[in-house]
Amino acid sequence: MKWFLLFFLLFPAFARAATIEVCKTCEVQAIDDAIARAKAGDIVKVQSGIYAGPLFIDKPLHLIGIGRPVIDGLHKEHVFYLRADDTTIEGFVIQNSGSSYISEYAGIRVEEAKGCRLLNNIFENNTYSIYLAKVDGCLVAQNQITGNAKDEVLSGNGVHAWYSSHIVIRQNDVQRHRDGLYLEFTPDSLVEENVISHNLRYGLHFMYSPGNRYFKNIFAENQTGVAVMYSKNVEMLQNRFEKSWGRVSYGLLLKDISDSRIFGNRFSKNTVGIFADGITRILFEQNDFKNNGWAVNILGNSEENIFSKNNFYENYFDVATNTMSPLNTFADNYWSGYRGYDLDRDGRGDVPFRPMKIFGLWISRYPELVSLLASPVIEFLEMAEKVFPVLTPKSLEDKTPSMKPLTAKL
């Protein structure tokens, strides 16, 4: 009996929680009416049907859609506007937010709240699907998020987090927005097991967000897979960056990043696998680069970075840089273009591999020269540069190239 009483003293919300049913034949037929009647901690169950937004939630509630009820914002403001802690919205079709040049309308907008849970919803035809502003500890999971982006001016992002922290974005399918995911001033967050594709600009874009982790995501056919800017202590593990192809397209764009780890990822069929500008003390290890135009393009303002135990397969250019004195280390990588030998049979080539081609240097300066790819003259100059290196940096070499592809040990 004492434990029974203690349970209700410590968890009064469970003791008082009630369930309100909403349907066309129920006593309560409108969701906003149910929200008004509900007390903090109550459950609102909404049966299938079409219901009008906008809906405002200002108390902790658990809203559950049964049979995929549709909440239609009628192209007005936010479909759901949430300003309450510990609120769950799950199981709905959320569509037709407003659109504006000056207001960031969303399918669900959450402001100044903690512990929200946005689960298993379908978002369609919203400017921003989910917008989190000054939110802490929110879970966004298993949602199908499809935008209506046609240009970058009037389009919004799939999940947008601003001045938030401890956000978990897991197992969502996000497509056809400006950016699939956008995080700004949002540290200590996790992005995991999402499929992010066909977005106009970036699959994932984040700035000023240290301590974030990105695990097992697929970024496919976005203009750029991921852009990481002005952050540190970032970890990216077992992601796939695929088919970002175009004049200014990258699998992964790094700008002013430091003290981070990029481990066990796969970069395939991108114009540039990784483009690095102003990065410092980053470990690139056990990544696969396959069939990219450039596997890695790292600018001369990047220092003290290590590329170790990566596989470079059949990229047109494995590595490019714009400096004659790069200050980065390449060691123990596999290069499909390596033609050296291993007389002592230790698994490492006996002669160094110099991955930068002279033509890669020229194209980085004069992109129009791409029309000369595979020209016999270029092939002759590449051979001559290998024997007598003059124009490519002598210090950019792997002194211990692996003779066989390496298997990631995650």
C-alpha positions as CSV (number, residue, x, y, z in Angstrom):
1,M,0.0,0.0,0.0
2,K,2.8,2.4,0.8
3,W,4.4,1.9,-2.6
4,F,1.1,2.3,-4.3
5,L,0.5,5.6,-2.6
6,L,4.1,6.7,-3.3
7,F,3.6,6.0,-7.0
8,F,0.7,8.5,-7.2
9,L,2.6,11.1,-5.2
10,L,5.6,10.9,-7.4
11,F,3.7,10.7,-10.7
12,P,0.5,12.7,-10.3
13,A,0.1,13.1,-14.0
14,F,-0.5,9.4,-14.4
15,A,-3.1,9.5,-11.6
16,R,-5.1,12.3,-13.2
17,A,-4.6,11.4,-16.9
18,A,-7.8,11.2,-18.9
19,T,-8.5,10.2,-22.5
20,I,-10.6,12.3,-24.8
21,E,-11.9,10.8,-28.1
22,V,-12.3,12.9,-31.2
23,C,-14.3,11.8,-34.2
24,K,-17.2,12.9,-36.4
25,T,-19.7,11.0,-34.2
26,C,-18.1,11.5,-30.8
27,E,-19.1,14.0,-28.2
28,V,-16.0,16.0,-29.1
29,Q,-15.8,16.5,-32.9
30,A,-13.0,19.1,-33.2
31,I,-9.4,18.8,-32.1
32,D,-9.2,22.3,-30.8
33,D,-12.2,21.7,-28.6
34,A,-10.5,18.6,-27.2
35,I,-7.3,20.5,-26.5
36,A,-9.3,23.2,-24.7
37,R,-11.1,20.6,-22.5
38,A,-8.0,18.6,-21.7
39,K,-5.8,19.0,-18.7
40,A,-2.1,18.7,-18.5
41,G,-1.0,15.1,-19.1
42,D,-4.2,14.0,-20.8
43,I,-4.4,11.9,-23.9
44,V,-6.3,13.1,-27.0
45,K,-7.1,10.3,-29.5
46,V,-8.2,11.4,-32.9
47,Q,-10.0,9.0,-35.2
48,S,-9.5,9.0,-39.0
49,G,-11.0,11.9,-41.0
50,I,-10.0,15.3,-42.1
51,Y,-9.6,18.1,-39.5
52,A,-8.8,21.7,-40.0
53,G,-5.8,23.6,-38.5
54,P,-4.2,25.7,-37.3
55,L,-4.0,24.0,-33.8
56,F,-2.4,25.6,-30.8
57,I,-1.1,23.5,-27.8
58,D,-0.1,25.3,-24.6
59,K,-0.2,22.4,-22.1
60,P,1.5,19.0,-21.9
61,L,-0.6,16.5,-23.9
62,H,-0.3,13.3,-25.8
63,L,-2.1,13.5,-29.2
64,I,-2.5,10.2,-31.0
65,G,-3.9,9.7,-34.5
66,I,-5.8,6.5,-35.0
67,G,-6.1,5.5,-38.7
68,R,-4.0,8.4,-40.0
69,P,-6.3,11.4,-39.5
70,V,-5.4,14.4,-41.7
71,I,-4.7,17.8,-40.2
72,D,-5.0,20.3,-43.0
73,G,-3.5,23.8,-42.3
74,L,-5.5,25.2,-45.3
75,H,-2.4,27.1,-46.3
76,K,-2.7,29.4,-43.3
77,E,-0.1,29.7,-40.6
78,H,1.4,26.7,-38.7
79,V,-0.6,23.5,-38.8
80,F,0.4,22.7,-35.2
81,Y,1.9,25.4,-33.0
82,L,3.3,23.9,-29.8
83,R,4.5,25.8,-26.7
84,A,4.3,23.2,-23.9
85,D,6.8,20.8,-22.4
86,D,6.4,17.0,-22.6
87,T,4.0,16.9,-25.5
88,T,3.7,14.1,-28.0
89,I,2.2,14.3,-31.5
90,E,2.1,11.0,-33.3
91,G,0.2,9.2,-36.1
92,F,-1.1,12.1,-38.2
93,V,-1.0,13.3,-41.7
94,I,0.0,17.0,-41.4
95,Q,-0.3,19.1,-44.6
96,N,-0.7,22.5,-46.2
97,S,1.0,24.9,-43.9
98,G,1.1,28.6,-44.8
99,S,3.7,30.1,-47.1
100,S,5.3,33.6,-46.6
101,Y,8.3,35.6,-47.5
102,I,8.6,36.9,-43.9
103,S,7.2,34.1,-41.7
104,E,8.6,30.6,-41.3
105,Y,5.3,28.5,-41.3
106,A,5.6,24.9,-40.5
107,G,3.7,21.6,-40.2
108,I,4.7,21.5,-36.6
109,R,6.4,24.5,-34.9
110,V,7.7,24.0,-31.4
111,E,9.0,27.0,-29.4
112,E,10.6,27.3,-25.9
113,A,9.6,23.8,-24.9
114,K,11.3,20.7,-23.5
115,G,10.8,17.0,-24.1
116,C,8.6,17.1,-27.1
117,R,8.1,13.9,-29.2
118,L,7.1,14.1,-32.8
119,L,6.6,10.5,-33.9
120,N,5.4,8.5,-36.9
121,N,3.7,11.4,-38.8
122,I,3.4,12.0,-42.5
123,F,4.2,15.6,-43.6
124,E,3.1,16.8,-47.0
125,N,3.2,20.1,-48.8
126,N,4.4,22.2,-45.9
127,T,6.9,25.1,-46.2
128,Y,8.9,23.9,-43.2
129,S,7.8,20.5,-42.0
130,I,9.2,20.7,-38.5
131,Y,10.6,23.9,-36.9
132,L,12.2,23.8,-33.5
133,A,13.1,27.1,-31.8
134,K,14.8,27.2,-28.4
135,V,13.8,23.6,-27.7
136,D,15.7,21.1,-25.5
137,G,15.5,17.3,-25.5
138,C,13.1,16.8,-28.4
139,L,12.8,13.5,-30.3
140,V,11.9,13.5,-34.0
141,A,11.5,9.9,-35.1
142,Q,10.0,7.7,-37.9
143,N,8.3,10.5,-39.8
144,Q,7.8,10.6,-43.6
145,I,8.7,14.2,-44.5
146,T,8.0,15.4,-48.1
147,G,8.2,19.1,-49.0
148,N,7.1,21.2,-51.9
149,A,10.4,22.9,-52.7
150,K,10.7,24.4,-56.1
151,D,13.2,27.1,-55.4
152,E,15.4,28.2,-52.5
153,V,13.6,31.5,-51.9
154,L,10.1,30.3,-50.9
155,S,11.1,26.9,-49.7
156,G,11.8,25.8,-46.1
157,N,13.6,22.9,-44.5
158,G,12.4,19.4,-43.5
159,V,13.6,19.6,-39.9
160,H,14.9,23.0,-38.8
161,A,16.4,23.5,-35.3
162,W,17.5,26.9,-34.1
163,Y,19.1,27.7,-30.7
164,S,18.1,24.2,-29.5
165,S,20.0,21.4,-27.8
166,H,20.0,17.6,-27.2
167,I,17.8,17.0,-30.2
168,V,17.5,13.4,-31.5
169,I,16.5,13.0,-35.2
170,R,16.1,9.3,-35.9
171,Q,14.8,7.1,-38.7
172,N,13.0,9.7,-40.7
173,D,12.6,9.9,-44.5
174,V,13.2,13.5,-45.6
175,Q,13.0,14.8,-49.2
176,R,12.1,17.7,-51.5
177,H,12.8,20.6,-49.1
178,R,15.4,23.3,-49.4
179,D,17.6,21.5,-46.8
180,G,16.5,18.2,-45.5
181,L,17.8,18.9,-42.0
182,Y,19.1,22.3,-40.8
183,L,20.7,22.9,-37.4
184,E,22.0,26.3,-36.3
185,F,23.3,26.9,-32.7
186,T,22.1,23.4,-31.9
187,P,24.8,21.5,-30.0
188,D,25.0,18.0,-28.5
189,S,22.5,16.4,-30.8
190,L,22.2,13.1,-32.7
191,V,21.1,12.5,-36.3
192,E,20.8,8.8,-36.8
193,E,19.5,6.3,-39.4
194,N,17.7,8.8,-41.6
195,V,17.3,8.7,-45.4
196,I,17.6,12.2,-46.8
197,S,17.3,12.7,-50.5
198,H,16.3,15.0,-53.4
199,N,16.7,18.3,-51.5
200,L,17.4,21.5,-53.4
201,R,20.5,22.5,-51.5
202,Y,21.8,20.3,-48.7
203,G,20.7,17.0,-47.2
204,L,22.0,18.1,-43.9
205,H,23.3,21.6,-43.1
206,F,24.5,22.7,-39.7
207,M,26.5,25.6,-38.3
208,Y,27.7,26.7,-34.9
209,S,26.7,23.3,-33.5
210,P,29.6,21.6,-31.6
211,G,29.4,18.1,-30.1
212,N,27.0,16.7,-32.7
213,R,27.0,13.1,-33.9
214,Y,25.8,11.7,-37.3
215,F,25.5,8.0,-37.5
216,K,24.2,5.6,-40.3
217,N,22.4,8.1,-42.4
218,I,21.9,8.0,-46.2
219,F,22.4,11.2,-48.1
220,A,21.5,10.6,-51.7
221,E,20.8,12.9,-54.8
222,N,20.9,16.2,-52.9
223,Q,22.8,19.1,-54.5
224,T,25.2,18.6,-51.6
225,G,24.9,15.7,-49.1
226,V,26.1,17.5,-46.0
227,A,27.5,20.9,-45.2
228,V,29.3,21.2,-41.8
229,M,30.4,24.7,-40.8
230,Y,31.9,26.6,-37.9
231,S,31.8,23.7,-35.4
232,K,34.1,21.4,-33.5
233,N,34.0,17.9,-31.8
234,V,31.8,16.5,-34.5
235,E,31.6,12.8,-35.2
236,M,30.3,11.3,-38.4
237,L,30.2,7.5,-38.5
238,Q,28.9,4.9,-41.1
239,N,27.0,7.4,-43.3
240,R,26.5,7.1,-47.1
241,F,27.1,10.1,-49.3
242,E,25.8,9.3,-52.8
243,K,25.1,11.0,-56.2
244,S,25.6,14.6,-55.4
245,W,26.5,15.5,-58.9
246,G,26.8,18.9,-60.5
247,R,29.0,22.0,-61.0
248,V,29.0,22.9,-57.3
249,S,28.0,19.6,-55.7
250,Y,29.8,17.7,-52.8
251,G,29.2,14.6,-50.8
252,L,30.5,16.4,-47.7
253,L,31.4,20.1,-47.5
254,L,33.5,21.1,-44.5
255,K,34.1,24.7,-43.6
256,D,36.1,25.8,-40.5
257,I,35.7,22.5,-38.6
258,S,38.2,21.3,-36.0
259,D,38.9,18.3,-33.6
260,S,36.5,15.9,-35.2
261,R,36.3,12.4,-36.5
262,I,34.9,11.1,-39.9
263,F,35.0,7.3,-39.7
264,G,33.6,4.4,-41.7
265,N,31.6,6.4,-44.3
266,R,31.1,5.7,-48.0
267,F,31.4,8.4,-50.7
268,S,30.3,7.3,-54.1
269,K,29.3,8.9,-57.4
270,N,29.7,12.5,-56.2
271,T,31.3,15.3,-58.1
272,V,33.5,15.8,-55.0
273,G,33.5,13.3,-52.2
274,I,34.9,15.7,-49.5
275,F,35.6,19.4,-50.0
276,A,37.5,20.8,-47.1
277,D,38.1,24.5,-46.4
278,G,39.9,25.7,-43.2
279,I,39.7,22.4,-41.3
280,T,42.1,21.4,-38.5
281,R,42.9,18.2,-36.6
282,I,40.3,16.0,-38.2
283,L,40.8,12.2,-38.4
284,F,39.5,10.6,-41.7
285,E,39.7,6.9,-41.1
286,Q,38.3,3.8,-42.8
287,N,36.2,5.6,-45.3
288,D,35.5,4.4,-48.8
289,F,35.8,6.8,-51.8
290,K,34.5,5.2,-55.0
291,N,33.7,6.5,-58.5
292,N,33.8,10.2,-57.5
293,G,35.1,13.0,-59.7
294,W,37.4,14.1,-56.9
295,A,37.5,11.9,-53.9
296,V,39.1,14.7,-51.7
297,N,39.7,18.3,-52.4
298,I,41.4,19.9,-49.5
299,L,42.5,23.5,-49.6
300,G,45.8,24.8,-48.4
301,N,44.3,26.5,-45.3
302,S,43.6,23.1,-43.8
303,E,46.3,21.7,-41.5
304,E,47.1,18.8,-39.2
305,N,44.5,16.5,-40.6
306,I,45.1,12.8,-41.0
307,F,43.8,10.5,-43.7
308,S,44.5,6.9,-42.6
309,K,43.3,3.4,-43.7
310,N,40.8,4.8,-46.3
311,N,40.0,3.1,-49.6
312,F,40.2,5.1,-52.8
313,Y,38.6,3.2,-55.7
314,E,38.5,4.4,-59.3
315,N,38.0,8.1,-58.6
316,Y,39.0,10.3,-61.5
317,F,41.1,12.4,-59.1
318,D,41.9,10.9,-55.7
319,V,43.2,14.1,-54.0
320,A,43.5,17.7,-55.0
321,T,44.7,20.8,-53.3
322,N,45.6,24.4,-54.2
323,T,48.9,24.6,-52.3
324,M,52.4,23.3,-53.0
325,S,53.0,22.8,-49.3
326,P,50.1,20.9,-47.8
327,L,50.3,20.2,-44.1
328,N,48.2,17.1,-43.8
329,T,49.1,13.4,-43.4
330,F,48.2,10.5,-45.7
331,A,49.2,7.1,-44.4
332,D,48.2,3.4,-44.9
333,N,45.5,4.1,-47.4
334,Y,44.5,1.8,-50.3
335,W,44.7,3.4,-53.8
336,S,43.4,1.5,-56.8
337,G,45.7,3.5,-59.0
338,Y,48.8,2.5,-57.1
339,R,51.3,0.5,-59.3
340,G,54.1,-0.1,-56.7
341,Y,55.4,-3.3,-55.3
342,D,55.8,-5.0,-51.9
343,L,59.1,-7.0,-51.9
344,D,59.1,-7.5,-48.1
345,R,55.4,-8.7,-48.1
346,D,54.3,-6.6,-45.2
347,G,51.2,-5.5,-47.0
348,R,52.5,-1.9,-47.6
349,G,54.0,-0.6,-50.8
350,D,57.7,-0.1,-50.9
351,V,57.5,3.1,-52.8
352,P,55.2,6.1,-51.9
353,F,52.1,6.9,-53.8
354,R,51.5,10.5,-54.9
355,P,47.8,10.8,-55.4
356,M,47.5,14.3,-57.0
357,K,47.5,14.5,-60.7
358,I,48.7,17.6,-62.6
359,F,45.5,17.8,-64.5
360,G,43.5,17.9,-61.3
361,L,45.5,21.0,-60.4
362,W,44.7,22.6,-63.7
363,I,41.0,21.9,-63.6
364,S,40.7,23.3,-60.0
365,R,42.0,26.6,-61.5
366,Y,40.4,26.4,-64.9
367,P,37.2,24.3,-64.8
368,E,36.6,24.6,-68.5
369,L,39.6,22.3,-69.1
370,V,37.4,19.4,-68.1
371,S,36.7,18.9,-71.8
372,L,40.2,17.5,-72.1
373,L,39.7,14.6,-69.8
374,A,41.2,11.4,-71.2
375,S,43.2,13.3,-73.9
376,P,46.4,11.5,-74.9
377,V,48.4,14.7,-74.3
378,I,47.1,14.9,-70.7
379,E,48.0,11.2,-70.1
380,F,51.5,11.9,-71.3
381,L,51.9,14.9,-69.0
382,E,50.6,12.9,-66.1
383,M,53.3,10.3,-66.7
384,A,56.0,12.9,-67.0
385,E,54.9,14.5,-63.7
386,K,55.1,11.2,-61.9
387,V,58.7,10.8,-62.9
388,F,59.8,14.5,-62.5
389,P,57.3,16.2,-60.2
390,V,57.4,19.9,-60.7
391,L,53.8,21.3,-60.5
392,T,52.2,19.0,-57.9
393,P,53.2,19.1,-54.2
394,K,56.0,16.7,-53.4
395,S,54.9,16.4,-49.8
396,L,51.4,15.2,-50.7
397,E,52.1,11.5,-50.7
398,D,51.2,8.3,-48.9
399,K,54.5,6.7,-47.8
400,T,52.9,3.4,-46.7
401,P,50.1,2.7,-49.2
402,S,48.2,-0.5,-48.6
403,M,48.5,-3.2,-51.3
404,K,44.9,-4.4,-50.7
405,P,41.6,-2.8,-49.9
406,L,41.1,-2.3,-46.2
407,T,38.1,-3.6,-44.2
408,A,36.6,-1.2,-41.7
409,K,36.8,-2.2,-38.1
410,L,33.9,-0.3,-36.5
